C-alpha cells in the first residue's frame, strides 16, 4: 500500500509510531498531485510551500511531545469556496480570479489549530452552482474511476481528490447534495451534518438557509473524526448551533442492533436504475442481519422538494451574488459610467449557470411573482419538514435512500439539458430544505462506477448516522490506474 492510500486513522497511527514524518507524507502527496492533478483537474490552487512549512512545524511539535490532535500533520484539501487567509479563494469563477481573503473560515481555523496541513484548494462548480463540476471557470474535473465521466458537483474536485489519493480528506459544502452526490459518484464517504452543526463563517454563500460544510473521506471513521473536530457553535455565525457535539468516533463502534430504519417509498419510485434499487435492497438486508428493524415509510411532500429547492436556492443565490458588482467585490470591467461598468463586470465575471440562477431567483422574488413562487416554495418547505418530523416522531432513527437514481453520467451528457441535470438532485435536496443530517456511503461498483447509499438522520442525530453507516461500510473502492486511463483514452492534461 502506498503512503497516500491510507485512511486518516492509519496516517495518524503511522505518524505516532514514526513510520514516516509529516514532511515525508506531505511530499508524497505533492508528488502524486504533480502526477495526477493535470489529468483530473481536481485542484485550482496547490499550496506547496505553505504545506511543507506546516508539515515541518507538525514534525517539530511531535518531536517535543506537543501533538495537537489525531489530525496533526495530516495533509488535506478544501473546496475553493472556503476562505483561507492569504490563499487564493476563487469559487471557480472569473469573478473572484484574484480574491485572496484577509480572514479564514472557522472550519479551516479549527483544522489548522488541530495541526492539519493544507495541500490545495479544490475545483468545483462555479459558486457551487451545478451537479457535475463542469461549470468551473478553471476547466472540468474528471472522475477518477472513469475519466470520461463527471465526478459530481458542486464539490466534484474535493471528491475526486480524496478518491484519487490527492488528500487524506477534504472539506466541501452542501446546499442541495453537493457533498453527498460527488461522494456517491466517486466512491467516497460524504457527510452533510445538521444545519448549524458547523459554522458557516468564511464560507462563500450560495443559499444561506441551506448551505452547510461537509466532509469527504475514505472511511466512515475518518469522516466522524473530522466532523468531531470542526463541529460546534461559533460566535461569528449566528446560525451555528450550541447543541453539544456528539462522540462521533465512538458511535462508529456501536452495533446497529435495535435501530429502526425507514425506507421512504417516494425515494424508491423516482426512476431508479436496477443497480441502485438492488443496492438499497441489499443494504436493507445487511441492516436487518445486524439487528435493525427496516420498514417502509412515506414522505408525501418530498415529491415537490426539487421545485421548491430551485426556487428558494436561486432566490437566495440572487441575493448573495448581488455583491459582485465590480464596486464592492469581484472582477471590474471599466466603462464610462457605473451602470455600464456593473453590467459589463457581471457579464464577464459570471458563467452561464450563475447567470441563469440569478435571473431565476430575481424573477421568483419580483413583486408580481413572489406569492406564486417564493412564498409558495416556503410553504412547501414547511410541509416537507413536517413529513420528516412525523416519521422521526414515530421512533425511526434514520432513513435509507438512494443518493441519485444511478451512477455518474458522462462528461457533457447533460450540459444541454439543465432540467435533466437538476433532476439528479431529487433524492438529496429535501435534506437541505429540512436542515437534516445525511451521509453517503460507497456500497458497490456497477460497470466500474461507484454506487453509494444515503442515510438521513434526525436533527443533530449524526451519531446514529455514523453507527448505521459503519454497519453498511464495505471495503474501500479503488479507482483503476489514472495515468493508464489517461494514456488509453487520450485525455488532454491541464497545465
C-alpha positions as CSV (number, residue, x, y, z in Angstrom):
1,X,0.0,0.0,0.0
2,X,1.3,3.5,-0.9
3,X,1.5,6.0,1.9
4,X,-1.1,8.2,0.2
5,X,-3.6,5.3,0.1
6,X,-4.0,5.3,3.8
7,X,-7.0,6.5,5.8
8,X,-6.7,9.3,8.3
9,X,-6.8,6.7,11.1
10,X,-3.9,4.8,9.5
11,X,-1.9,8.0,8.8
12,X,-2.4,9.2,12.4
13,X,-1.1,5.9,13.7
14,X,1.9,6.0,11.3
15,X,2.9,9.5,12.4
16,X,2.6,8.5,16.0
17,X,4.7,5.4,15.5
18,X,7.3,7.4,13.5
19,X,6.8,5.2,10.4
20,X,7.0,8.4,8.5
21,X,7.1,12.1,9.2
22,X,4.5,14.7,8.2
23,X,7.0,16.2,5.8
24,X,7.6,12.8,4.1
25,X,3.9,12.3,4.0
26,X,3.2,15.8,2.6
27,X,5.9,15.4,-0.1
28,X,4.4,12.0,-1.1
29,X,1.0,13.8,-1.6
30,X,2.6,16.6,-3.5
31,X,4.4,14.2,-5.9
32,X,1.1,12.4,-6.6
33,X,-0.6,15.8,-7.1
34,X,2.0,16.7,-9.7
35,X,1.4,13.4,-11.5
36,X,-2.4,13.1,-11.2
37,X,-3.9,16.5,-10.9
38,X,-3.0,17.5,-14.5
39,X,-5.3,14.6,-15.6
40,X,-8.2,15.1,-13.1
41,X,-8.0,18.9,-12.7
42,X,-9.2,18.3,-9.1
43,X,-7.3,21.4,-7.7
44,X,-7.3,25.0,-8.6
45,X,-4.5,26.2,-6.3
46,X,-1.8,24.0,-4.8
47,X,-0.2,25.4,-1.6
48,X,3.0,23.5,-1.8
49,X,5.2,26.0,0.1
50,X,2.7,26.5,2.9
51,X,2.1,22.8,3.1
52,X,5.7,21.9,3.6
53,X,6.1,24.6,6.3
54,X,3.1,23.3,8.1
55,X,4.4,19.8,7.9
56,X,7.8,20.8,9.3
57,X,6.0,22.6,12.2
58,X,4.0,19.5,12.9
59,X,7.1,17.3,13.0
60,X,8.8,19.8,15.4
61,X,5.7,19.6,17.7
62,X,5.7,15.9,17.6
63,X,9.4,15.8,18.5
64,X,8.7,17.9,21.6
65,X,5.7,15.7,22.6
66,X,3.2,18.5,21.9
67,X,1.0,16.8,19.3
68,X,-2.2,18.8,18.9
69,X,-4.6,16.1,17.8
70,X,-5.0,13.0,15.7
71,X,-5.1,15.2,12.6
72,X,-1.8,16.8,13.4
73,X,0.4,16.5,10.3
74,X,-2.3,15.0,8.1
75,X,-2.5,16.6,4.6
76,X,-6.0,17.8,3.5
77,X,-7.8,19.8,0.8
78,X,-10.5,22.5,1.0
79,X,-13.2,23.3,-1.5
80,X,-12.4,26.6,-3.1
81,X,-15.4,28.5,-1.6
82,X,-13.9,28.1,1.9
83,X,-11.9,31.2,2.7
84,X,-8.3,30.8,3.6
85,X,-6.3,33.9,4.8
86,X,-3.5,34.7,2.3
87,X,-4.5,31.9,-0.1
88,X,-6.5,32.4,-3.3
89,X,-10.2,31.6,-3.0
90,X,-11.9,31.8,-6.4
91,X,-15.2,29.8,-6.0
92,X,-14.1,28.6,-9.5
93,X,-15.3,31.9,-11.0
94,X,-13.7,34.6,-13.1
95,X,-15.5,37.0,-10.8
96,X,-13.1,36.1,-7.9
97,X,-10.0,35.3,-10.0
98,X,-7.7,37.4,-7.8
99,X,-9.5,37.2,-4.4
100,X,-7.1,36.5,-1.5
101,X,-9.2,36.6,1.7
102,X,-7.9,38.6,4.7
103,X,-9.5,36.0,7.0
104,X,-10.2,32.3,7.2
105,X,-13.3,30.2,7.6
106,X,-13.9,28.9,11.1
107,X,-14.0,25.3,9.8
108,X,-10.5,25.7,8.4
109,X,-9.2,27.6,11.5
110,X,-10.3,24.6,13.6
111,X,-8.5,22.2,11.3
112,X,-5.4,24.4,11.3
113,X,-5.5,24.5,15.1
114,X,-5.7,20.7,15.1
115,X,-2.4,20.7,13.1
116,X,-3.9,19.7,9.7
117,X,-1.7,20.5,6.6
118,X,-3.4,22.3,3.7
119,X,-2.3,20.9,0.4
120,X,-4.7,22.6,-2.1
121,X,-8.0,24.3,-2.9
122,X,-10.3,22.1,-4.8
123,X,-12.1,22.7,-8.1
124,X,-15.9,23.0,-8.0
125,X,-18.9,24.2,-10.0
126,X,-18.8,28.0,-10.1
127,X,-20.2,29.4,-6.9
128,X,-21.3,25.9,-6.0
129,X,-23.9,26.0,-8.8
130,X,-24.0,22.7,-10.6
131,X,-24.1,18.9,-10.3
132,X,-21.1,17.9,-12.4
133,X,-18.2,20.3,-11.8
134,X,-18.3,21.3,-15.4
135,X,-19.3,24.9,-14.8
136,X,-15.9,25.9,-13.3
137,X,-14.0,28.7,-15.0
138,X,-10.9,26.7,-14.4
139,X,-12.0,23.7,-16.5
140,X,-13.8,20.4,-15.9
141,X,-12.9,17.9,-13.2
142,X,-12.8,14.2,-14.2
143,X,-14.0,11.2,-12.3
144,X,-11.0,9.0,-11.1
145,X,-13.0,5.8,-11.8
146,X,-13.6,6.7,-15.4
147,X,-12.1,9.8,-16.9
148,X,-14.9,10.4,-19.4
149,X,-17.4,10.6,-16.6
150,X,-18.3,13.5,-14.2
151,X,-17.2,13.4,-10.5
152,X,-20.5,15.1,-9.5
153,X,-20.9,18.5,-8.1
154,X,-20.6,21.0,-6.9
155,X,-17.9,19.5,-4.7
156,X,-16.5,17.3,-7.5
157,X,-12.9,18.5,-7.1
158,X,-12.9,17.6,-3.4
159,X,-14.4,14.1,-4.0
160,X,-12.1,13.4,-6.9
161,X,-9.1,14.4,-4.8
162,X,-10.0,12.1,-2.0
163,X,-10.9,9.2,-4.3
164,X,-7.6,9.6,-6.2
165,X,-5.5,9.9,-3.0
166,X,-4.5,13.5,-3.6
167,X,-5.6,14.3,0.0
168,X,-6.3,12.3,3.1
169,X,-9.7,14.0,3.3
170,X,-11.4,17.2,2.1
171,X,-13.9,19.7,3.3
172,X,-16.7,20.5,1.0
173,X,-20.1,22.3,1.1
174,X,-23.6,21.0,0.6
175,X,-26.6,23.2,-0.3
176,X,-28.7,20.5,-2.1
177,X,-26.5,17.4,-2.2
178,X,-23.1,18.9,-3.2
179,X,-21.2,16.7,-0.8
180,X,-23.3,13.5,-1.0
181,X,-23.7,13.3,-4.7
182,X,-20.0,13.6,-5.5
183,X,-19.2,11.1,-2.8
184,X,-21.6,8.7,-4.5
185,X,-20.1,9.3,-7.9
186,X,-16.5,9.0,-6.7
187,X,-16.8,6.2,-4.2
188,X,-16.0,8.2,-1.0
189,X,-17.9,8.8,2.2
190,X,-19.6,12.2,2.3
191,X,-21.5,13.7,5.3
192,X,-23.6,16.7,5.3
193,X,-24.4,17.5,9.0
194,X,-27.4,19.2,10.5
195,X,-27.8,22.8,9.5
196,X,-25.8,24.9,12.1
197,X,-23.7,21.9,13.2
198,X,-20.6,23.5,11.5
199,X,-20.0,27.3,11.4
200,X,-20.7,28.8,8.0
201,X,-18.4,31.8,8.8
202,X,-15.9,32.3,6.0
203,X,-17.8,30.0,3.5
204,X,-18.8,32.0,0.4
205,X,-22.6,31.6,0.4
206,X,-24.9,30.1,-2.2
207,X,-28.2,29.6,-0.4
208,X,-27.7,30.8,3.1
209,X,-30.6,28.9,4.7
210,X,-29.3,25.6,3.3
211,X,-25.5,25.9,3.0
212,X,-23.6,23.6,5.3
213,X,-20.0,22.5,5.3
214,X,-19.4,18.8,4.8
215,X,-16.6,16.2,4.9
216,X,-15.4,13.8,2.2
217,X,-13.3,11.0,3.5
218,X,-12.1,7.5,2.7
219,X,-13.9,5.8,5.6
220,X,-16.8,6.4,7.9
221,X,-14.4,6.6,10.9
222,X,-12.4,9.3,9.2
223,X,-15.5,11.4,8.5
224,X,-16.5,11.0,12.1
225,X,-13.1,12.2,13.4
226,X,-13.1,15.3,11.1
227,X,-16.6,16.2,12.0
228,X,-15.9,15.9,15.7
229,X,-13.0,18.3,15.2
230,X,-14.8,21.1,13.3
231,X,-18.4,20.9,14.7
232,X,-19.6,23.3,17.3
233,X,-21.0,26.8,18.0
234,X,-19.3,29.9,16.7
235,X,-19.8,33.5,17.9
236,X,-19.1,34.6,14.3
237,X,-22.0,32.7,12.9
238,X,-25.4,33.4,14.4
239,X,-26.9,30.3,12.7
240,X,-24.4,27.9,14.3
241,X,-26.0,25.7,16.9
242,X,-25.0,25.5,20.6
243,X,-26.0,21.8,20.7
244,X,-23.3,19.6,22.3
245,X,-21.0,17.9,19.8
246,X,-21.5,14.2,19.9
247,X,-19.0,11.4,20.3
248,X,-18.9,10.6,16.6
249,X,-15.8,8.4,16.6
250,X,-17.2,6.2,19.4
251,X,-20.5,6.0,17.6
252,X,-18.8,4.2,14.7
253,X,-18.1,1.3,17.1
254,X,-21.6,0.9,18.3
255,X,-23.7,-2.0,17.0
256,X,-26.7,-1.3,14.7
257,X,-28.8,-3.7,16.7
258,X,-32.1,-2.1,17.7
259,X,-32.1,0.8,15.2
260,X,-35.3,1.5,13.5
261,X,-34.7,2.4,9.8
262,X,-37.3,3.7,7.4
263,X,-37.4,3.2,3.6
264,X,-39.2,6.2,2.1
265,X,-41.4,4.8,-0.7
266,X,-41.3,8.1,-2.6
267,X,-37.5,7.9,-2.9
268,X,-37.8,4.3,-4.3
269,X,-40.3,5.4,-7.0
270,X,-38.2,8.1,-8.8
271,X,-36.9,6.1,-11.8
272,X,-34.1,4.2,-10.0
273,X,-31.7,2.2,-12.2
274,X,-31.8,-1.5,-11.4
275,X,-28.4,-1.5,-9.8
276,X,-29.4,1.3,-7.4
277,X,-32.6,-0.5,-6.3
278,X,-30.6,-3.7,-5.9
279,X,-28.1,-1.9,-3.7
280,X,-31.0,-0.5,-1.5
281,X,-32.4,-4.0,-1.1
282,X,-29.0,-5.5,-0.2
283,X,-28.4,-2.7,2.3
284,X,-31.7,-3.2,4.0
285,X,-30.8,-6.9,4.3
286,X,-27.5,-6.1,5.9
287,X,-29.1,-3.8,8.4
288,X,-31.7,-6.5,9.3
289,X,-28.9,-9.0,9.8
290,X,-27.2,-6.5,12.1
291,X,-30.4,-6.4,14.3
292,X,-32.0,-3.3,12.9
293,X,-35.7,-3.0,12.0
294,X,-36.3,-1.8,8.4
295,X,-39.7,-0.9,7.1
296,X,-41.4,1.3,4.5
297,X,-42.4,4.9,5.4
298,X,-44.0,7.7,3.5
299,X,-42.8,11.3,2.9
300,X,-45.6,12.5,0.6
301,X,-44.5,16.1,0.1
302,X,-40.9,15.3,-0.9
303,X,-42.1,14.9,-4.5
304,X,-42.3,18.7,-4.5
305,X,-38.8,19.2,-3.0
306,X,-36.9,19.8,-6.2
307,X,-39.2,22.5,-7.4
308,X,-39.2,24.3,-4.0
309,X,-35.4,23.9,-3.7
310,X,-34.6,25.6,-7.0
311,X,-36.9,28.5,-6.4
312,X,-35.6,29.1,-2.9
313,X,-31.9,28.4,-3.6
314,X,-32.0,30.6,-6.7
315,X,-33.7,33.4,-4.8
316,X,-31.0,33.3,-2.1
317,X,-28.2,33.0,-4.7
318,X,-29.5,36.0,-6.5
319,X,-29.3,38.0,-3.2
320,X,-25.9,36.6,-2.3
321,X,-24.4,37.3,-5.7
322,X,-25.7,40.9,-5.8
323,X,-22.5,42.0,-4.0
324,X,-20.4,41.1,-7.0
325,X,-20.8,44.3,-9.0
326,X,-17.2,45.4,-9.7
327,X,-17.5,48.1,-7.0
328,X,-17.7,46.2,-3.7
329,X,-16.3,42.8,-4.7
330,X,-15.2,40.9,-7.8
331,X,-13.9,41.4,-11.3
332,X,-14.2,45.0,-12.5
333,X,-14.5,45.9,-16.2
334,X,-14.0,49.6,-16.7
335,X,-16.7,51.5,-18.6
336,X,-17.7,55.2,-19.0
337,X,-20.4,55.1,-16.3
338,X,-21.2,53.0,-13.2
339,X,-24.2,51.3,-14.7
340,X,-22.3,50.0,-17.8
341,X,-19.4,49.1,-15.5
342,X,-21.6,46.9,-13.3
343,X,-23.3,45.3,-16.3
344,X,-20.0,44.6,-18.1
345,X,-18.4,43.2,-14.9
346,X,-21.2,40.8,-14.2
347,X,-21.4,39.7,-17.8
348,X,-17.7,39.0,-17.9
349,X,-17.4,37.6,-14.4
350,X,-20.3,35.1,-14.1
351,X,-20.6,31.9,-16.1
352,X,-23.9,30.8,-17.8
353,X,-25.2,28.7,-14.9
354,X,-24.7,31.5,-12.4
355,X,-26.5,33.9,-14.7
356,X,-29.4,31.5,-15.1
357,X,-29.8,31.1,-11.4
358,X,-29.5,34.8,-10.7
359,X,-32.2,35.5,-13.3
360,X,-34.5,32.8,-12.0
361,X,-34.1,33.9,-8.4
362,X,-34.7,37.6,-9.3
363,X,-37.8,36.7,-11.2
364,X,-39.2,34.5,-8.4
365,X,-38.9,37.4,-5.9
366,X,-40.4,40.2,-8.1
367,X,-43.4,41.9,-6.6
368,X,-45.8,40.4,-9.1
369,X,-44.3,36.8,-8.7
370,X,-43.2,36.4,-5.1
371,X,-46.5,34.9,-3.9
372,X,-46.8,32.4,-6.7
373,X,-43.2,31.3,-6.5
374,X,-41.1,32.2,-3.5
375,X,-43.8,32.2,-0.8
376,X,-45.4,29.1,-2.1
377,X,-42.0,27.3,-2.1
378,X,-41.6,28.4,1.5
379,X,-44.9,26.7,2.4
380,X,-43.8,23.6,0.6
381,X,-40.6,23.6,2.6
382,X,-42.6,23.6,5.8
383,X,-44.7,20.7,4.6
384,X,-41.5,18.7,3.8
385,X,-40.1,19.4,7.2
386,X,-43.4,18.3,8.8
387,X,-43.2,15.0,6.9
388,X,-39.7,14.2,8.3
389,X,-40.8,15.3,11.8
390,X,-43.8,12.9,11.6
391,X,-41.6,10.0,10.6
392,X,-39.0,10.6,13.2
393,X,-41.7,11.1,15.9
394,X,-42.7,7.5,15.1
395,X,-39.4,6.5,16.6
396,X,-37.5,6.0,13.3
397,X,-33.7,6.5,13.9
398,X,-32.8,7.1,10.3
399,X,-33.9,6.7,6.7
400,X,-32.2,4.6,4.0
401,X,-32.5,6.1,0.5
402,X,-30.6,6.3,-2.8
403,X,-28.3,9.3,-3.4
404,X,-29.2,9.6,-7.1
405,X,-31.1,7.3,-9.5
406,X,-27.9,5.9,-11.0
407,X,-24.2,6.1,-11.4
408,X,-22.1,9.0,-12.7
409,X,-23.0,10.2,-16.2
410,X,-20.6,11.1,-19.0
411,X,-19.0,14.5,-19.3
412,X,-21.2,16.8,-21.4
413,X,-24.1,14.3,-21.3
414,X,-26.5,16.8,-19.6
415,X,-24.9,20.1,-20.4
416,X,-27.7,21.0,-22.9
417,X,-30.5,19.7,-20.7
418,X,-30.4,21.6,-17.4
419,X,-33.8,20.2,-16.3
420,X,-32.4,16.6,-16.5
421,X,-29.3,17.7,-14.6
422,X,-31.5,19.3,-11.9
423,X,-33.5,16.1,-11.6
424,X,-30.3,14.3,-10.4
425,X,-30.7,16.1,-7.1
426,X,-34.2,14.6,-6.5
427,X,-33.0,12.4,-3.6
428,X,-30.8,15.0,-1.8
429,X,-32.5,18.4,-1.8
430,X,-35.2,17.6,0.7
431,X,-32.5,17.0,3.4
432,X,-31.3,20.6,3.0
433,X,-34.8,22.1,2.9
434,X,-35.4,20.3,6.3
435,X,-32.0,21.1,7.7
436,X,-31.3,17.5,8.5
437,X,-28.0,15.5,8.6
438,X,-27.3,12.9,5.9
439,X,-24.4,10.7,4.9
440,X,-23.5,9.0,1.6
441,X,-21.6,5.7,1.9
442,X,-19.9,3.9,-1.0
443,X,-21.5,0.4,-1.4
444,X,-20.8,-1.3,-4.7
445,X,-19.4,-1.0,-8.2
446,X,-21.6,-1.1,-11.3
447,X,-19.9,-1.2,-14.7
448,X,-16.7,0.1,-12.9
449,X,-18.6,3.1,-11.4
450,X,-19.3,3.5,-7.7
451,X,-22.8,3.1,-6.3
452,X,-23.5,4.8,-2.9
453,X,-26.3,4.9,-0.4
454,X,-27.8,7.7,1.6
455,X,-28.8,7.7,5.3
456,X,-30.8,10.6,6.6
457,X,-31.0,11.3,10.3
458,X,-32.9,13.3,12.9
459,X,-31.7,16.9,13.7
460,X,-28.3,16.5,15.4
461,X,-28.6,12.8,15.0
462,X,-25.1,12.4,13.4
463,X,-24.1,9.8,16.0
464,X,-26.8,7.4,14.8
465,X,-25.9,8.0,11.2
466,X,-22.3,7.0,11.9
467,X,-23.5,3.8,13.6
468,X,-25.7,2.9,10.7
469,X,-23.2,3.9,8.1
470,X,-20.5,1.8,9.7
471,X,-22.8,-1.2,9.5
472,X,-23.1,-0.7,5.8
473,X,-19.5,0.2,5.1
474,X,-17.7,-2.0,2.5
475,X,-14.0,-2.3,1.7
476,X,-12.8,0.9,0.1
477,X,-13.5,1.2,-3.6
478,X,-10.2,1.9,-5.5
479,X,-10.2,3.6,-8.9
480,X,-8.2,2.0,-11.8
481,X,-4.8,3.4,-12.6
482,X,-5.4,7.0,-13.6
483,X,-2.3,7.5,-15.7
484,X,-3.0,4.4,-17.7
485,X,-6.6,5.5,-18.2
486,X,-5.4,8.9,-19.5
487,X,-3.0,7.2,-21.9
488,X,-5.6,4.8,-23.2
489,X,-8.3,7.4,-23.6
490,X,-6.2,10.2,-24.9
491,X,-7.0,12.6,-22.1
492,X,-5.5,16.0,-22.6
493,X,-3.8,17.2,-19.3
494,X,-4.2,20.6,-17.8
495,X,-1.2,22.8,-17.3
